[in-house]
Amino acid sequence: MDQRLPTHLYVQAHLWRCSAAGIPAYVQRKGERESGMIVLKVTLPFQGARVFSQSRDLDGNLGWLAGLNGALVSESEADAYIERQVKRDPDLWVVEVESRDGSHPFDGKAI
């Protein structure tokens, strides 16, 4: 994400990308419009979910940090983790993406 691009535009652009690719994606919670970070819940149908938090690497580039040790967990576990993150940072956005292979179309590498 370009540092100058507000979060709400970044999220909207990626939702359009998901829509164009036929990937179901939903904003579960809107955070701070200009600079809120994002938590992704990647749901694998009938299997569970993985959670990723937007973060910066040592060079300042945005990427994705796997929550819950990258484990595939139940949706209720993922939701509880997200709830704890939102309590710590009320500016967070929460986006859910349904994926058959566990990937997501949001820019940034795994950190």
N, CA, C and O atoms as a Tinker XYZ file with bonds, in Angstrom:
   444  protein
     1  N      0.850000   -1.170000    0.000000    73     2
     2  CA     0.000000    0.000000    0.000000    64     1     3
     3  C      0.892000    1.228000    0.000000    63     2     4     5
     4  O      1.833000    1.318000    0.789000    81     3
     5  N      0.606000    2.151000   -0.862000    73     3     6
     6  CA     1.310000    3.419000   -0.868000    64     5     7
     7  C      0.992000    4.135000    0.447000    63     6     8     9
     8  O     -0.168000    4.196000    0.856000    81     7
     9  N      2.004000    4.669000    1.100000    73     7    10
    10  CA     1.799000    5.316000    2.384000    64     9    11
    11  C      0.818000    6.482000    2.280000    63    10    12    13
    12  O      0.198000    6.853000    3.277000    81    11
    13  N      0.669000    7.057000    1.104000    73    11    14
    14  CA    -0.226000    8.190000    0.944000    64    13    15
    15  C     -1.657000    7.770000    0.648000    63    14    16    17
    16  O     -2.561000    8.604000    0.696000    81    15
    17  N     -1.882000    6.509000    0.346000    73    15    18
    18  CA    -3.223000    6.036000    0.007000    64    17    19
    19  C     -4.004000    5.764000    1.291000    63    18    20    21
    20  O     -3.590000    4.933000    2.100000    81    19
    21  N     -5.135000    6.460000    1.487000    73    19    22
    22  CA    -5.935000    6.227000    2.688000    64    21    23
    23  C     -6.453000    4.790000    2.740000    63    22    24    25
    24  O     -6.699000    4.169000    1.706000    81    23
    25  N     -6.611000    4.278000    3.944000    73    23    26
    26  CA    -7.026000    2.890000    4.136000    64    25    27
    27  C     -8.348000    2.595000    3.454000    63    26    28    29
    28  O     -8.494000    1.536000    2.843000    81    27
    29  N     -9.315000    3.498000    3.540000    73    27    30
    30  CA   -10.621000    3.200000    2.949000    64    29    31
    31  C    -10.522000    3.022000    1.438000    63    30    32    33
    32  O    -11.263000    2.218000    0.871000    81    31
    33  N     -9.631000    3.748000    0.773000    73    31    34
    34  CA    -9.449000    3.570000   -0.674000    64    33    35
    35  C     -8.697000    2.272000   -0.975000    63    34    36    37
    36  O     -9.013000    1.586000   -1.947000    81    35
    37  N     -7.719000    1.936000   -0.159000    73    35    38
    38  CA    -6.974000    0.683000   -0.315000    64    37    39
    39  C     -7.918000   -0.508000   -0.195000    63    38    40    41
    40  O     -7.875000   -1.427000   -1.012000    81    39
    41  N     -8.774000   -0.487000    0.831000    73    39    42
    42  CA    -9.730000   -1.575000    1.034000    64    41    43
    43  C    -10.701000   -1.648000   -0.136000    63    42    44    45
    44  O    -10.953000   -2.730000   -0.666000    81    43
    45  N    -11.247000   -0.504000   -0.544000    73    43    46
    46  CA   -12.211000   -0.492000   -1.645000    64    45    47
    47  C    -11.594000   -1.037000   -2.933000    63    46    48    49
    48  O    -12.233000   -1.810000   -3.648000    81    47
    49  N    -10.368000   -0.643000   -3.230000    73    47    50
    50  CA    -9.700000   -1.127000   -4.444000    64    49    51
    51  C     -9.537000   -2.650000   -4.409000    63    50    52    53
    52  O     -9.735000   -3.323000   -5.421000    81    51
    53  N     -9.181000   -3.181000   -3.253000    73    51    54
    54  CA    -9.001000   -4.629000   -3.144000    64    53    55
    55  C    -10.335000   -5.377000   -3.146000    63    54    56    57
    56  O    -10.404000   -6.512000   -3.619000    81    55
    57  N    -11.384000   -4.759000   -2.626000    73    55    58
    58  CA   -12.711000   -5.372000   -2.721000    64    57    59
    59  C    -13.158000   -5.450000   -4.178000    63    58    60    61
    60  O    -13.760000   -6.441000   -4.590000    81    59
    61  N    -12.867000   -4.415000   -4.955000    73    59    62
    62  CA   -13.189000   -4.443000   -6.393000    64    61    63
    63  C    -12.383000   -5.536000   -7.084000    63    62    64    65
    64  O    -12.903000   -6.250000   -7.942000    81    63
    65  N    -11.116000   -5.663000   -6.711000    73    63    66
    66  CA   -10.271000   -6.715000   -7.277000    64    65    67
    67  C    -10.852000   -8.096000   -6.968000    63    66    68    69
    68  O    -10.903000   -8.966000   -7.838000    81    67
    69  N    -11.284000   -8.286000   -5.730000    73    67    70
    70  CA   -11.903000   -9.558000   -5.337000    64    69    71
    71  C    -13.178000   -9.800000   -6.136000    63    70    72    73
    72  O    -13.407000  -10.903000   -6.633000    81    71
    73  N    -13.986000   -8.790000   -6.253000    73    71    74
    74  CA   -15.243000   -8.922000   -6.990000    64    73    75
    75  C    -14.992000   -9.307000   -8.443000    63    74    76    77
    76  O    -15.672000  -10.178000   -8.985000    81    75
    77  N    -14.029000   -8.667000   -9.062000    73    75    78
    78  CA   -13.702000   -8.962000  -10.461000    64    77    79
    79  C    -13.194000  -10.391000  -10.637000    63    78    80    81
    80  O    -13.390000  -10.996000  -11.691000    81    79
    81  N    -12.542000  -10.930000   -9.607000    73    79    82
    82  CA   -12.006000  -12.288000   -9.668000    64    81    83
    83  C    -13.003000  -13.327000   -9.149000    63    82    84    85
    84  O    -12.701000  -14.520000   -9.126000    81    83
    85  N    -14.184000  -12.877000   -8.735000    73    83    86
    86  CA   -15.186000  -13.801000   -8.218000    64    85    87
    87  C    -14.871000  -14.326000   -6.831000    63    86    88    89
    88  O    -15.312000  -15.414000   -6.460000    81    87
    89  N    -14.107000  -13.554000   -6.057000    73    87    90
    90  CA   -13.726000  -13.945000   -4.701000    64    89    91
    91  C    -14.622000  -13.189000   -3.718000    63    90    92    93
    92  O    -14.591000  -11.959000   -3.685000    81    91
    93  N    -15.417000  -13.899000   -2.919000    73    91    94
    94  CA   -16.248000  -13.212000   -1.932000    64    93    95
    95  C    -15.380000  -12.515000   -0.880000    63    94    96    97
    96  O    -14.506000  -13.142000   -0.279000    81    95
    97  N    -15.618000  -11.236000   -0.662000    73    95    98
    98  CA   -14.880000  -10.460000    0.333000    64    97    99
    99  C    -15.819000   -9.420000    0.932000    63    98   100   101
   100  O    -16.626000   -8.816000    0.226000    81    99
   101  N    -15.702000   -9.221000    2.241000    73    99   102
   102  CA   -16.628000   -8.356000    2.955000    64   101   103
   103  C    -15.877000   -7.528000    3.990000    63   102   104   105
   104  O    -14.930000   -8.007000    4.614000    81   103
   105  N    -16.304000   -6.291000    4.164000    73   103   106
   106  CA   -15.798000   -5.476000    5.268000    64   105   107
   107  C    -16.643000   -5.820000    6.484000    63   106   108   109
   108  O    -17.848000   -5.568000    6.503000    81   107
   109  N    -16.013000   -6.394000    7.491000    73   107   110
   110  CA   -16.704000   -6.748000    8.722000    64   109   111
   111  C    -16.729000   -5.589000    9.716000    63   110   112   113
   112  O    -17.634000   -5.469000   10.542000    81   111
   113  N    -15.690000   -4.728000    9.606000    73   111   114
   114  CA   -15.590000   -3.592000   10.519000    64   113   115
   115  C    -14.789000   -2.497000    9.845000    63   114   116   117
   116  O    -13.698000   -2.733000    9.326000    81   115
   117  N    -15.344000   -1.301000    9.859000    73   115   118
   118  CA   -14.616000   -0.152000    9.338000    64   117   119
   119  C    -13.846000    0.489000   10.476000    63   118   120   121
   120  O    -14.370000    0.706000   11.568000    81   119
   121  N    -12.590000    0.786000   10.189000    73   119   122
   122  CA   -11.744000    1.444000   11.174000    64   121   123
   123  C    -11.493000    2.881000   10.776000    63   122   124   125
   124  O    -12.314000    3.501000   10.100000    81   123
   125  N    -10.380000    3.399000   11.189000    73   123   126
   126  CA   -10.011000    4.778000   10.889000    64   125   127
   127  C     -9.791000    4.923000    9.383000    63   126   128   129
   128  O     -9.002000    4.181000    8.797000    81   127
   129  N    -10.480000    5.868000    8.760000    73   127   130
   130  CA   -10.514000    6.000000    7.300000    64   129   131
   131  C     -9.156000    6.264000    6.660000    63   130   132   133
   132  O     -8.865000    5.738000    5.586000    81   131
   133  N     -8.343000    7.057000    7.295000    73   131   134
   134  CA    -7.102000    7.489000    6.653000    64   133   135
   135  C     -5.916000    6.577000    6.918000    63   134   136   137
   136  O     -5.122000    6.314000    6.015000    81   135
   137  N     -5.786000    6.087000    8.159000    73   135   138
   138  CA    -4.552000    5.371000    8.500000    64   137   139
   139  C     -4.761000    4.105000    9.313000    63   138   140   141
   140  O     -3.807000    3.587000    9.893000    81   139
   141  N     -5.985000    3.593000    9.370000    73   139   142
   142  CA    -6.215000    2.354000   10.125000    64   141   143
   143  C     -5.537000    1.170000    9.460000    63   142   144   145
   144  O     -5.491000    1.082000    8.232000    81   143
   145  N     -5.017000    0.273000   10.254000    73   143   146
   146  CA    -4.430000   -0.958000    9.732000    64   145   147
   147  C     -5.552000   -1.962000    9.507000    63   146   148   149
   148  O     -6.689000   -1.743000    9.925000    81   147
   149  N     -5.217000   -3.076000    8.836000    73   147   150
   150  CA    -6.234000   -4.042000    8.428000    64   149   151
   151  C     -5.930000   -5.408000    9.023000    63   150   152   153
   152  O     -4.774000   -5.825000    9.095000    81   151
   153  N     -6.982000   -6.096000    9.446000    73   151   154
   154  CA    -6.901000   -7.500000    9.837000    64   153   155
   155  C     -7.711000   -8.271000    8.804000    63   154   156   157
   156  O     -8.873000   -7.953000    8.549000    81   155
   157  N     -7.089000   -9.285000    8.211000    73   155   158
   158  CA    -7.765000  -10.142000    7.247000    64   157   159
   159  C     -8.140000  -11.461000    7.904000    63   158   160   161
   160  O     -7.331000  -12.092000    8.583000    81   159
   161  N     -9.373000  -11.855000    7.688000    73   159   162
   162  CA    -9.810000  -13.191000    8.087000    64   161   163
   163  C    -10.025000  -13.947000    6.781000    63   162   164   165
   164  O    -10.943000  -13.636000    6.023000    81   163
   165  N     -9.186000  -14.928000    6.523000    73   163   166
   166  CA    -9.273000  -15.722000    5.301000    64   165   167
   167  C     -9.969000  -17.027000    5.666000    63   166   168   169
   168  O     -9.414000  -17.874000    6.365000    81   167
   169  N    -11.196000  -17.167000    5.176000    73   167   170
   170  CA   -12.024000  -18.327000    5.495000    64   169   171
   171  C    -11.929000  -19.366000    4.401000    63   170   172   173
   172  O    -12.141000  -19.066000    3.226000    81   171
   173  N    -11.611000  -20.583000    4.788000    73   171   174
   174  CA   -11.605000  -21.720000    3.873000    64   173   175
   175  C    -12.890000  -22.492000    4.136000    63   174   176   177
   176  O    -13.053000  -23.063000    5.214000    81   175
   177  N    -13.809000  -22.521000    3.165000    73   175   178
   178  CA   -15.113000  -23.139000    3.406000    64   177   179
   179  C    -15.000000  -24.558000    3.983000    63   178   180   181
   180  O    -14.253000  -25.399000    3.483000    81   179
   181  N    -15.762000  -24.787000    5.041000    73   179   182
   182  CA   -15.868000  -26.092000    5.723000    64   181   183
   183  C    -14.558000  -26.550000    6.360000    63   182   184   185
   184  O    -14.441000  -27.712000    6.751000    81   183
   185  N    -13.568000  -25.659000    6.473000    73   183   186
   186  CA   -12.281000  -26.039000    7.064000    64   185   187
   187  C    -11.893000  -25.168000    8.248000    63   186   188   189
   188  O    -11.332000  -25.672000    9.221000    81   187
   189  N    -12.177000  -23.889000    8.187000    73   187   190
   190  CA   -11.784000  -22.975000    9.245000    64   189   191
   191  C    -11.325000  -21.654000    8.667000    63   190   192   193
   192  O    -11.761000  -21.241000    7.593000    81   191
   193  N    -10.430000  -20.991000    9.402000    73   191   194
   194  CA    -9.977000  -19.663000    8.985000    64   193   195
   195  C     -8.544000  -19.422000    9.441000    63   194   196   197
   196  O     -8.061000  -20.024000   10.400000    81   195
   197  N     -7.887000  -18.527000    8.727000    73   195   198
   198  CA    -6.578000  -18.005000    9.122000    64   197   199
   199  C     -6.714000  -16.500000    9.257000    63   198   200   201
   200  O     -7.540000  -15.881000    8.588000    81   199
   201  N     -5.901000  -15.914000   10.123000    73   199   202
   202  CA    -5.978000  -14.485000   10.368000    64   201   203
   203  C     -4.622000  -13.859000   10.065000    63   202   204   205
   204  O     -3.578000  -14.398000   10.434000    81   203
   205  N     -4.651000  -12.714000    9.388000    73   203   206
   206  CA    -3.440000  -11.974000    9.047000    64   205   207
   207  C     -3.617000  -10.519000    9.457000    63   206   208   209
   208  O     -4.675000   -9.929000    9.238000    81   207
   209  N     -2.578000   -9.945000   10.050000    73   207   210
   210  CA    -2.593000   -8.544000   10.445000    64   209   211
   211  C     -1.633000   -7.770000    9.553000    63   210   212   213
   212  O     -0.508000   -8.202000    9.298000    81   211
   213  N     -2.095000   -6.631000    9.090000    73   211   214
   214  CA    -1.240000   -5.769000    8.290000    64   213   215
   215  C     -0.170000   -5.190000    9.214000    63   214   216   217
   216  O     -0.466000   -4.743000   10.323000    81   215
   217  N      1.065000   -5.204000    8.744000    73   215   218
   218  CA     2.176000   -4.733000    9.552000    64   217   219
   219  C      3.264000   -4.204000    8.632000    63   218   220   221
   220  O      3.165000   -4.335000    7.412000    81   219
   221  N      4.274000   -3.623000    9.195000    73   219   222
   222  CA     5.412000   -3.123000    8.415000    64   221   223
   223  C      6.645000   -3.960000    8.715000    63   222   224   225
   224  O      6.863000   -4.384000    9.850000    81   223
   225  N      7.460000   -4.195000    7.669000    73   223   226
   226  CA     8.716000   -4.901000    7.883000    64   225   227
   227  C      9.779000   -3.901000    8.327000    63   226   228   229
   228  O      9.475000   -2.727000    8.537000    81   227
   229  N     11.003000   -4.350000    8.469000    73   227   230
   230  CA    12.079000   -3.480000    8.955000    64   229   231
   231  C     12.390000   -2.326000    8.014000    63   230   232   233
   232  O     12.938000   -1.309000    8.439000    81   231
   233  N     12.043000   -2.474000    6.732000    73   231   234
   234  CA    12.271000   -1.411000    5.758000    64   233   235
   235  C     11.081000   -0.472000    5.630000    63   234   236   237
   236  O     11.120000    0.468000    4.836000    81   235
   237  N     10.019000   -0.712000    6.402000    73   235   238
   238  CA     8.839000    0.140000    6.358000    64   237   239
   239  C      7.807000   -0.263000    5.324000    63   238   240   241
   240  O      6.816000    0.442000    5.130000    81   239
   241  N      8.026000   -1.402000    4.648000    73   239   242
   242  CA     7.067000   -1.863000    3.649000    64   241   243
   243  C      5.926000   -2.614000    4.321000    63   242   244   245
   244  O      6.133000   -3.364000    5.275000    81   243
   245  N      4.712000   -2.397000    3.805000    73   243   246
   246  CA     3.559000   -3.093000    4.360000    64   245   247
   247  C      3.552000   -4.550000    3.930000    63   246   248   249
   248  O      3.915000   -4.883000    2.802000    81   247
   249  N      3.137000   -5.406000    4.839000    73   247   250
   250  CA     3.021000   -6.830000    4.563000    64   249   251
   251  C      2.013000   -7.437000    5.512000    63   250   252   253
   252  O      1.252000   -6.718000    6.160000    81   251
   253  N      2.002000   -8.754000    5.599000    73   251   254
   254  CA     1.008000   -9.472000    6.396000    64   253   255
   255  C      1.682000  -10.408000    7.387000    63   254   256   257
   256  O      2.501000  -11.250000    7.018000    81   255
   257  N      1.320000  -10.243000    8.641000    73   255   258
   258  CA     1.833000  -11.054000    9.729000    64   257   259
   259  C      0.749000  -12.060000   10.108000    63   258   260   261
   260  O     -0.369000  -11.673000   10.447000    81   259
   261  N      1.078000  -13.349000   10.052000    73   259   262
   262  CA     0.103000  -14.383000   10.378000    64   261   263
   263  C     -0.207000  -14.368000   11.871000    63   262   264   265
   264  O      0.695000  -14.417000   12.708000    81   263
   265  N     -1.488000  -14.299000   12.186000    73   263   266
   266  CA    -1.923000  -14.374000   13.568000    64   265   267
   267  C     -2.133000  -15.827000   13.959000    63   266   268   269
   268  O     -2.253000  -16.692000   13.092000    81   267
   269  N     -2.179000  -16.100000   15.240000    73   267   270
   270  CA    -2.408000  -17.447000   15.752000    64   269   271
   271  C     -1.416000  -18.453000   15.168000    63   270   272   273
   272  O     -1.772000  -19.593000   14.868000    81   271
   273  N     -0.165000  -18.009000   15.013000    73   271   274
   274  CA     0.929000  -18.837000   14.482000    64   273   275
   275  C      0.643000  -19.372000   13.081000    63   274   276   277
   276  O      1.209000  -20.386000   12.673000    81   275
   277  N     -0.231000  -18.696000   12.351000    73   275   278
   278  CA    -0.547000  -19.119000   10.988000    64   277   279
   279  C     -1.431000  -20.347000   10.909000    63   278   280   281
   280  O     -1.655000  -20.894000    9.829000    81   279
   281  N     -1.929000  -20.776000   12.050000    73   279   282
   282  CA    -2.720000  -22.013000   12.100000    64   281   283
   283  C     -4.111000  -21.823000   11.509000    63   282   284   285
   284  O     -4.693000  -20.740000   11.565000    81   283
   285  N     -4.614000  -22.894000   10.951000    73   283   286
   286  CA    -6.001000  -22.954000   10.510000    64   285   287
   287  C     -6.828000  -23.270000   11.751000    63   286   288   289
   288  O     -6.689000  -24.340000   12.343000    81   287
   289  N     -7.694000  -22.328000   12.143000    73   287   290
   290  CA    -8.471000  -22.472000   13.372000    64   289   291
   291  C     -9.958000  -22.388000   13.050000    63   290   292   293
   292  O    -10.339000  -22.059000   11.927000    81   291
   293  N    -10.779000  -22.684000   14.025000    73   291   294
   294  CA   -12.221000  -22.545000   13.827000    64   293   295
   295  C    -12.561000  -21.065000   13.646000    63   294   296   297
   296  O    -11.817000  -20.184000   14.078000    81   295
   297  N    -13.680000  -20.815000   13.010000    73   295   298
   298  CA   -14.086000  -19.423000   12.803000    64   297   299
   299  C    -14.303000  -18.705000   14.128000    63   298   300   301
   300  O    -14.013000  -17.515000   14.242000    81   299
   301  N    -14.807000  -19.412000   15.123000    73   299   302
   302  CA   -15.022000  -18.776000   16.426000    64   301   303
   303  C    -13.687000  -18.377000   17.069000    63   302   304   305
   304  O    -13.604000  -17.323000   17.700000    81   303
   305  N    -12.646000  -19.201000   16.918000    73   303   306
   306  CA   -11.319000  -18.836000   17.421000    64   305   307
   307  C    -10.770000  -17.625000   16.687000    63   306   308   309
   308  O    -10.202000  -16.720000   17.299000    81   307
   309  N    -10.942000  -17.615000   15.378000    73   307   310
   310  CA   -10.479000  -16.476000   14.576000    64   309   311
   311  C    -11.214000  -15.207000   14.988000    63   310   312   313
   312  O    -10.599000  -14.150000   15.127000    81   311
   313  N    -12.526000  -15.305000   15.182000    73   311   314
   314  CA   -13.313000  -14.139000   15.582000    64   313   315
   315  C    -12.894000  -13.631000   16.959000    63   314   316   317
   316  O    -12.828000  -12.421000   17.178000    81   315
   317  N    -12.612000  -14.540000   17.885000    73   315   318
   318  CA   -12.165000  -14.137000   19.225000    64   317   319
   319  C    -10.814000  -13.419000   19.147000    63   318   320   321
   320  O    -10.599000  -12.421000   19.834000    81   319
   321  N     -9.914000  -13.926000   18.317000    73   319   322
   322  CA    -8.607000  -13.282000   18.124000    64   321   323
   323  C     -8.797000  -11.865000   17.568000    63   322   324   325
   324  O     -8.183000  -10.913000   18.050000    81   323
   325  N     -9.653000  -11.741000   16.552000    73   323   326
   326  CA    -9.911000  -10.434000   15.941000    64   325   327
   327  C    -10.511000   -9.479000   16.971000    63   326   328   329
   328  O    -10.132000   -8.309000   17.027000    81   327
   329  N    -11.426000   -9.963000   17.769000    73   327   330
   330  CA   -12.046000   -9.135000   18.799000    64   329   331
   331  C    -10.994000   -8.598000   19.767000    63   330   332   333
   332  O    -11.052000   -7.434000   20.164000    81   331
   333  N    -10.036000   -9.440000   20.147000    73   331   334
   334  CA    -8.954000   -8.988000   21.041000    64   333   335
   335  C     -8.106000   -7.917000   20.363000    63   334   336   337
   336  O     -7.709000   -6.944000   21.005000    81   335
   337  N     -7.826000   -8.086000   19.074000    73   335   338
   338  CA    -7.024000   -7.101000   18.350000    64   337   339
   339  C     -7.737000   -5.758000   18.267000    63   338   340   341
   340  O     -7.114000   -4.706000   18.415000    81   339
   341  N     -9.047000   -5.798000   18.030000    73   339   342
   342  CA    -9.835000   -4.562000   17.929000    64   341   343
   343  C     -9.886000   -3.846000   19.275000    63   342   344   345
   344  O     -9.886000   -2.616000   19.322000    81   343
   345  N     -9.929000   -4.603000   20.366000    73   343   346
   346  CA    -9.920000   -3.976000   21.696000    64   345   347
   347  C     -8.615000   -3.224000   21.921000    63   346   348   349
   348  O     -8.601000   -2.165000   22.549000    81   347
   349  N     -7.502000   -3.781000   21.398000    73   347   350
   350  CA    -6.195000   -3.123000   21.539000    64   349   351
   351  C     -6.059000   -1.922000   20.612000    63   350   352   353
   352  O     -5.421000   -0.928000   20.960000    81   351
   353  N     -6.668000   -2.021000   19.423000    73   351   354
   354  CA    -6.560000   -0.952000   18.430000    64   353   355
   355  C     -7.922000   -0.726000   17.784000    63   354   356   357
   356  O     -8.255000   -1.392000   16.804000    81   355
   357  N     -8.718000    0.204000   18.318000    73   355   358
   358  CA   -10.058000    0.436000   17.789000    64   357   359
   359  C    -10.072000    1.052000   16.384000    63   358   360   361
   360  O    -11.141000    1.197000   15.791000    81   359
   361  N     -8.914000    1.413000   15.851000    73   359   362
   362  CA    -8.843000    1.972000   14.499000    64   361   363
   363  C     -8.745000    0.894000   13.410000    63   362   364   365
   364  O     -8.730000    1.218000   12.222000    81   363
   365  N     -8.677000   -0.388000   13.808000    73   363   366
   366  CA    -8.506000   -1.483000   12.849000    64   365   367
   367  C     -9.710000   -1.662000   11.929000    63   366   368   369
   368  O    -10.859000   -1.483000   12.333000    81   367
   369  N     -9.413000   -2.020000   10.682000    73   367   370
   370  CA   -10.404000   -2.503000    9.736000    64   369   371
   371  C    -10.356000   -4.028000    9.790000    63   370   372   373
   372  O     -9.292000   -4.609000   10.004000    81   371
   373  N    -11.500000   -4.676000    9.597000    73   371   374
   374  CA   -11.551000   -6.130000    9.532000    64   373   375
   375  C    -12.215000   -6.505000    8.213000    63   374   376   377
   376  O    -13.348000   -6.112000    7.935000    81   375
   377  N    -11.485000   -7.276000    7.404000    73   375   378
   378  CA   -11.990000   -7.717000    6.110000    64   377   379
   379  C    -11.959000   -9.237000    6.078000    63   378   380   381
   380  O    -10.953000   -9.851000    6.432000    81   379
   381  N    -13.058000   -9.838000    5.656000    73   379   382
   382  CA   -13.123000  -11.294000    5.517000    64   381   383
   383  C    -13.107000  -11.657000    4.042000    63   382   384   385
   384  O    -13.831000  -11.076000    3.234000    81   383
   385  N    -12.273000  -12.624000    3.711000    73   383   386
   386  CA   -12.138000  -13.118000    2.339000    64   385   387
   387  C    -12.379000  -14.624000    2.368000    63   386   388   389
   388  O    -11.800000  -15.333000    3.190000    81   387
   389  N    -13.230000  -15.108000    1.473000    73   387   390
   390  CA   -13.425000  -16.554000    1.342000    64   389   391
   391  C    -12.460000  -17.066000    0.286000    63   390   392   393
   392  O    -12.361000  -16.503000   -0.804000    81   391
   393  N    -11.751000  -18.139000    0.618000    73   391   394
   394  CA   -10.720000  -18.649000   -0.283000    64   393   395
   395  C    -10.705000  -20.166000   -0.252000    63   394   396   397
   396  O    -10.761000  -20.773000    0.818000    81   395
   397  N    -10.630000  -20.766000   -1.405000    73   395   398
   398  CA   -10.561000  -22.237000   -1.460000    64   397   399
   399  C     -9.145000  -22.744000   -1.179000    63   398   400   401
   400  O     -8.969000  -23.868000   -0.709000    81   399
   401  N     -8.132000  -21.911000   -1.467000    73   399   402
   402  CA    -6.751000  -22.359000   -1.283000    64   401   403
   403  C     -6.016000  -21.642000   -0.148000    63   402   404   405
   404  O     -4.833000  -21.899000    0.077000    81   403
   405  N     -6.696000  -20.752000    0.563000    73   403   406
   406  CA    -6.080000  -20.067000    1.695000    64   405   407
   407  C     -5.336000  -18.796000    1.338000    63   406   408   409
   408  O     -4.781000  -18.138000    2.218000    81   407
   409  N     -5.315000  -18.439000    0.061000    73   407   410
   410  CA    -4.620000  -17.209000   -0.343000    64   409   411
   411  C     -5.583000  -16.021000   -0.272000    63   410   412   413
   412  O     -6.794000  -16.187000   -0.125000    81   411
   413  N     -5.018000  -14.839000   -0.378000    73   411   414
   414  CA    -5.832000  -13.633000   -0.447000    64   413   415
   415  C     -5.211000  -12.688000   -1.467000    63   414   416   417
   416  O     -4.000000  -12.731000   -1.685000    81   415
   417  N     -6.013000  -11.841000   -2.093000    73   415   418
   418  CA    -5.511000  -10.970000   -3.156000    64   417   419
   419  C     -4.996000   -9.606000   -2.676000    63   418   420   421
   420  O     -4.792000   -8.712000   -3.498000    81   419
   421  N     -4.785000   -9.430000   -1.392000    73   419   422
   422  CA    -4.320000   -8.143000   -0.884000    64   421   423
   423  C     -2.812000   -8.024000   -1.085000    63   422   424   425
   424  O     -2.075000   -8.992000   -0.901000    81   423
   425  N     -2.365000   -6.837000   -1.461000    73   423   426
   426  CA    -0.947000   -6.573000   -1.708000    64   425   427
   427  C     -0.125000   -6.736000   -0.443000    63   426   428   429
   428  O     -0.607000   -6.481000    0.660000    81   427
   429  N      1.101000   -7.157000   -0.608000    73   427   430
   430  CA     2.049000   -7.270000    0.490000    64   429   431
   431  C      2.492000   -8.697000    0.701000    63   430   432   433
   432  O      1.732000   -9.645000    0.504000    81   431
   433  N      3.733000   -8.827000    1.103000    73   431   434
   434  CA     4.290000  -10.166000    1.324000    64   433   435
   435  C      4.080000  -10.592000    2.765000    63   434   436   437
   436  O      3.758000   -9.780000    3.632000    81   435
   437  N      4.268000  -11.875000    3.001000    73   435   438
   438  CA     4.210000  -12.399000    4.364000    64   437   439
   439  C      5.437000  -11.943000    5.127000    63   438   440   441
   440  O      6.553000  -11.990000    4.610000    81   439
   441  N      5.227000  -11.505000    6.350000    73   439   442
   442  CA     6.327000  -11.018000    7.193000    64   441   443
   443  C      6.639000  -12.084000    8.227000    63   442   444
   444  O      7.533000  -11.901000    9.053000    81   443
